[in-house]
Amino acid sequence: MTRKCVTDEEYGRLQRRLDELARRVDEGALLFDSTMRALQSFIEGKFRFGDGDQKKAAPAFKPWRTLKLGTGLRSADNFRKDLKKSGYKISGWANDILGKPEFIVTSTKEVEVGLVNISVAELGFPNGATCKEIYQKVTELGLELCPPEVGPQLRLQYRDQPMNEQLLIGMEPLTGSDGDLYVFYVGRDDDGRWLDGSYGNADHVWYGDDRWVFLLRK
């Protein structure tokens, strides 16, 4: 029997999949704990319904950073080449959705866009929320989903990313080769600076401290 050698990249992808599996196991406990706290508040008379037609004013978001789109990179291969040339790593998931027909570069000329970096808790979900809930909330707050090219462009232009930061890209999810939906995420860890991918299914739950990047509306 021959033994297959596992590359560092394959090991890194496996570790991230195991981390994601552990996250999903924890989600069940998170949902149960949140439900029990809400029930306890209701029993103690602390629970309050919304204020009817009174709506809170949408916060005025300031750009976290500006990003250049339409820099001349027109295809997945263009991005792959520039990412590798710049010393960045591309995970199997990110490489997969980069190559999908739905990955379209929409900017034909250079343009700057403003990005918001916000946590799930800061959106009003301290106990976590699904992708569907997060996307609905950002729409209510006047933010927009990013075009897919924001993922690789942010990786290329965010050279000073701090260690252990992971930023999910709020975008229309792309269908991977395994049939699941994925979004890009831009991260830095002990293995280096990555363009990676993570789950984008509508019912996938994210923790309160998970951070997303969205587009400021012009």
Secondary structure as GFF3:
##gff-version 3
##sequence-region A 1 218
A	DSSP	alpha_helix	8	43	.	.	.	ID=ss1
A	DSSP	beta_strand	65	69	.	.	.	ID=ss2
A	DSSP	alpha_helix	76	85	.	.	.	ID=ss3
A	DSSP	beta_strand	89	90	.	.	.	ID=ss4
A	DSSP	alpha_helix	92	98	.	.	.	ID=ss5
A	DSSP	beta_strand	111	119	.	.	.	ID=ss6
A	DSSP	beta_strand	129	130	.	.	.	ID=ss7
A	DSSP	alpha_helix	131	140	.	.	.	ID=ss8
A	DSSP	beta_strand	143	144	.	.	.	ID=ss9
A	DSSP	alpha_helix	150	157	.	.	.	ID=ss10
A	DSSP	beta_strand	166	169	.	.	.	ID=ss11
A	DSSP	beta_strand	174	175	.	.	.	ID=ss12
A	DSSP	beta_strand	181	189	.	.	.	ID=ss13
A	DSSP	beta_strand	192	199	.	.	.	ID=ss14
A	DSSP	beta_strand	205	206	.	.	.	ID=ss15
A	DSSP	beta_strand	211	216	.	.	.	ID=ss16
###
